[in-house]
Amino acid sequence: MAGIENQSKHRWIENAAGLADLGRVLEDRQSMALDSESNSGFAYHEKLCLLQINDGTDVWLVDLPALPGGRDGLESLRPMLEDSTYEIQLHGGEFDVGCLKRDYGIDLRGVWDSQQAASFLGWQKTGYGAVVEKICGVRLPKAHTLHDWSSRPVTGEVLQYAINDVRYLPEVVAKLKDRVRAADLEEEVYIACGAVETATWNGGFKPEGLWSVKGVRQLSGEAQRILVSLYAWRETAAEALDLPAGRTLNNELMIALARNAPSRMEELKRFGVPKRVMAVSSNELLQVLSEAQRTPPELPPQPPRRALDRQVQKRGDRLKKWRRMEAERRQVPTQVVLPVAALRHLQRYGGGELELVPQLGAKRIERYGEVLVRLASTPT
């Protein structure tokens, strides 16, 4: 197994002049490998903190908090990042796409996602480290996966980790393209990469998110209403402490507090309320619990569940059975035969206009059009 050599050719960008230099280099290229790092898990309002770009020769590390311009700080790179003819090489790029939309209003185009390619090729392990090891013969360390990327300076092993995230990506993409081409899966992977471009960030507080907390439906009605108050208060406390909500009160602790409604400081400690919360918010937390018992709040509406009628369920069953059998016959992953988005559309709406089915594509229509129309029809 090959070892990891230090990447000496990299440049740290922390001002507009450096970003302009990067922009001029990228203008002369047709592609870039890109990754990003955030302070997710360390701050209430998470944000992108580092952008890693491999231009095919050098690695550029863009210190995003240091750049002037705030939300407009990456405007000089927007022409390349939003150009569908300029290839943006990612690995598992939904996070990068969603965060760049959230923080900078940039819609990545021209995405070629190596994780999508590995998945369509049927690889069992599709994480970046596993793919790099398989293609490049290099085993990457994982020690800094949960690093707080807002911390400065970025040096030593942490710096090397950031560099490695794009150092091998151009080689990975080039060799995966050869394999995708040999497997005649270019259109299928192209469609999947297009779906990555539509990713969005779906975080933020939503009152109805209460219903996704494990154990909420097993609570009594009274305890559920206490949980409503705790769930809302947790957001306020988390913002004040500048911590993710789950690091203020985790879901399991919230359920326990809602079920038992402790009324004394000692009880909060016994339940395991974190010291950082106890230090600044313990009295407030007790007040919230008490008020929720005196004046129970209304429960938020549960997210609607679209009921499927019997014919729709039967269509889905037929399509899933056929997809599984066809994948086994061709010895390919099921998404090669029919992506989940296309299956759900056909299940709900039938096969009347195959050109409108998301993520289906001309190649699948030509190959499977007749059988899809038949399977998606409603028998009389």
SVG drawing of the C-alpha trace seen along z (x, -y; Angstrom):
<svg xmlns="http://www.w3.org/2000/svg" viewBox="-62 -43 68 55">
<polyline fill="none" stroke="black" stroke-width="0.4" points="0.0,0.0 1.4,-3.3 2.0,-5.9 1.0,-9.5 3.5,-12.1 3.2,-15.7 1.6,-18.0 4.0,-20.9 2.3,-22.8 -0.6,-24.5 -1.6,-28.1 -3.6,-29.5 -6.1,-32.2 -7.3,-34.8 -7.8,-38.0 -9.4,-39.3 -6.0,-39.5 -5.4,-35.8 -8.9,-34.9 -8.3,-36.9 -5.1,-34.9 -7.1,-31.7 -9.8,-33.0 -7.3,-33.8 -5.8,-30.3 -9.2,-28.6 -10.2,-30.7 -7.5,-28.8 -8.8,-25.4 -11.8,-23.4 -12.4,-21.7 -11.6,-21.9 -11.8,-19.4 -13.7,-21.0 -14.5,-20.2 -15.6,-22.2 -15.5,-22.1 -17.8,-23.7 -18.1,-24.1 -21.1,-21.9 -21.5,-20.3 -19.7,-23.3 -21.9,-26.3 -25.6,-27.1 -25.4,-28.9 -23.1,-26.6 -21.2,-28.0 -18.7,-27.0 -15.1,-27.7 -12.8,-26.3 -13.0,-25.7 -10.4,-23.3 -9.8,-23.5 -7.4,-21.4 -6.9,-23.1 -5.1,-20.0 -1.7,-21.2 -1.9,-22.9 -4.2,-22.9 -5.8,-26.2 -7.2,-26.5 -9.7,-29.4 -10.1,-30.7 -13.8,-31.7 -14.3,-33.6 -11.2,-35.8 -12.5,-36.9 -14.2,-40.3 -17.6,-40.7 -19.6,-38.3 -22.2,-36.5 -20.6,-38.1 -17.1,-36.9 -16.9,-34.3 -18.3,-36.4 -15.1,-36.2 -15.4,-32.4 -19.1,-32.4 -18.7,-32.4 -16.8,-29.1 -18.8,-27.5 -22.1,-28.2 -21.0,-27.4 -22.5,-24.1 -19.7,-23.5 -17.0,-23.9 -16.6,-20.6 -16.8,-20.7 -15.5,-17.4 -17.0,-16.5 -17.3,-13.4 -20.6,-13.1 -21.3,-16.6 -24.8,-17.2 -23.4,-18.9 -21.1,-21.2 -23.9,-22.1 -26.4,-22.9 -24.0,-24.9 -22.7,-27.0 -26.4,-27.9 -27.1,-28.7 -24.0,-30.8 -23.1,-32.4 -26.2,-32.0 -24.0,-30.0 -25.7,-27.2 -23.0,-24.7 -23.3,-23.4 -21.2,-21.0 -21.0,-18.6 -19.3,-15.3 -19.7,-13.3 -17.2,-10.4 -19.4,-8.9 -22.3,-8.7 -20.0,-7.0 -18.7,-4.5 -22.3,-3.7 -23.5,-3.2 -20.6,-0.9 -21.8,1.3 -18.9,0.6 -19.9,1.6 -17.7,-1.1 -18.1,-4.5 -16.7,-6.9 -13.9,-9.1 -11.2,-7.3 -12.3,-3.9 -12.4,-5.1 -9.0,-6.7 -7.6,-3.6 -9.1,-1.4 -8.0,-3.7 -4.8,-5.3 -3.5,-2.8 -3.4,-5.4 -4.9,-4.9 -6.1,-8.3 -6.3,-9.0 -9.7,-9.7 -8.7,-11.4 -10.0,-14.9 -13.4,-14.0 -15.1,-15.8 -12.7,-18.8 -14.0,-22.3 -13.0,-24.0 -13.6,-27.5 -10.4,-27.0 -7.3,-28.8 -4.5,-28.3 -5.0,-25.2 -1.7,-23.4 0.0,-20.0 -2.2,-16.9 -5.3,-19.0 -3.9,-20.9 -2.8,-17.7 -6.3,-16.3 -7.9,-19.3 -5.4,-19.0 -6.0,-15.3 -9.7,-15.8 -9.0,-17.2 -5.4,-16.1 -6.5,-12.7 -9.9,-13.7 -8.8,-14.5 -7.1,-11.1 -10.1,-9.4 -12.5,-11.2 -10.4,-10.4 -10.2,-6.7 -13.8,-6.4 -14.8,-8.0 -12.9,-5.3 -14.8,-2.6 -18.2,-4.3 -17.5,-4.6 -16.5,-0.9 -19.7,0.1 -21.8,-2.1 -23.2,-4.1 -22.3,-7.6 -25.8,-8.9 -27.0,-7.3 -24.1,-8.9 -24.7,-12.2 -28.3,-12.2 -27.4,-11.3 -24.8,-14.2 -27.5,-16.5 -29.6,-15.5 -26.7,-16.4 -26.8,-19.9 -30.4,-20.3 -29.4,-19.6 -30.4,-22.2 -29.6,-22.8 -32.6,-21.7 -31.5,-22.6 -32.9,-25.2 -35.6,-25.1 -39.0,-23.8 -41.7,-23.3 -43.0,-20.2 -39.6,-18.7 -40.7,-17.7 -42.4,-14.6 -39.1,-13.3 -37.7,-13.0 -37.4,-9.3 -39.9,-8.4 -42.2,-11.4 -45.2,-9.2 -44.7,-7.0 -45.2,-10.0 -48.5,-10.8 -50.4,-13.8 -49.3,-15.9 -45.6,-14.9 -45.8,-15.7 -47.0,-19.2 -44.1,-19.7 -41.8,-18.5 -43.2,-21.2 -42.0,-23.8 -38.6,-22.1 -38.1,-21.8 -38.7,-25.5 -36.7,-26.5 -33.7,-24.4 -33.4,-26.5 -33.2,-29.7 -30.7,-28.3 -28.6,-26.8 -28.4,-30.1 -27.4,-31.9 -24.7,-29.3 -23.7,-29.2 -24.0,-25.5 -25.9,-23.0 -29.3,-22.2 -28.4,-18.6 -25.3,-19.6 -27.5,-21.7 -30.1,-19.1 -29.9,-15.9 -33.2,-14.2 -33.0,-11.4 -32.6,-13.9 -35.5,-16.0 -37.7,-13.0 -36.7,-12.1 -37.3,-15.7 -40.7,-15.8 -41.7,-12.5 -40.6,-13.3 -40.9,-17.1 -38.3,-17.6 -38.9,-20.7 -35.6,-21.0 -32.0,-21.8 -30.8,-18.5 -33.1,-16.6 -31.8,-18.3 -28.3,-17.3 -29.5,-13.7 -31.0,-13.6 -27.7,-14.7 -28.4,-18.2 -25.0,-19.4 -23.0,-21.6 -22.7,-24.4 -26.6,-24.6 -26.8,-24.3 -24.4,-27.2 -26.4,-29.7 -29.9,-28.4 -31.0,-26.0 -33.5,-28.3 -34.9,-29.2 -35.2,-25.5 -37.1,-24.7 -39.4,-27.7 -40.1,-26.3 -41.0,-22.9 -43.3,-24.4 -45.1,-26.8 -45.7,-23.9 -47.5,-22.0 -49.6,-25.0 -50.4,-26.2 -49.8,-23.3 -49.0,-24.6 -50.6,-23.4 -49.0,-20.5 -47.7,-21.4 -49.4,-19.7 -47.8,-16.5 -46.3,-16.5 -49.0,-15.1 -48.5,-11.6 -49.6,-11.1 -51.8,-8.1 -51.4,-5.8 -54.5,-4.3 -54.5,-0.6 -53.8,-1.0 -50.8,-3.3 -49.4,-0.8 -49.8,2.0 -48.0,0.0 -45.1,-0.6 -44.9,3.1 -44.8,4.1 -42.1,1.5 -40.0,2.5 -40.2,6.2 -39.3,5.6 -36.5,3.3 -35.0,5.8 -35.2,8.7 -33.8,6.6 -30.9,5.4 -30.1,9.0 -30.4,10.0 -28.0,7.3 -25.9,7.6 -26.0,3.9 -27.3,1.8 -31.0,1.1 -30.5,-2.7 -28.9,-1.9 -32.2,-0.3 -34.5,-2.9 -33.6,-5.7 -35.8,-6.1 -37.1,-9.5 -38.2,-8.0 -39.9,-5.0 -41.8,-7.2 -43.0,-9.4 -44.2,-6.4 -45.8,-4.9 -47.9,-8.0 -48.6,-9.4 -48.3,-6.4 -46.3,-6.3 -48.3,-8.6 -45.4,-11.0 -42.1,-9.3 -40.1,-12.4 -41.4,-14.2 -40.3,-11.5 -37.4,-12.8 -34.0,-11.2 -35.3,-8.7 -33.5,-9.9 -33.6,-9.0 -31.5,-5.9 -33.8,-4.2 -36.9,-5.3 -35.5,-3.7 -34.6,-0.5 -37.5,-0.2 -40.2,-2.6 -42.8,0.1 -42.4,2.1 -42.5,-1.0 -45.7,-2.1 -47.2,1.3 -46.1,1.7 -47.2,-1.8 -50.6,-1.4 -53.7,-1.0 -55.4,2.4 -59.1,2.3"/>
</svg>
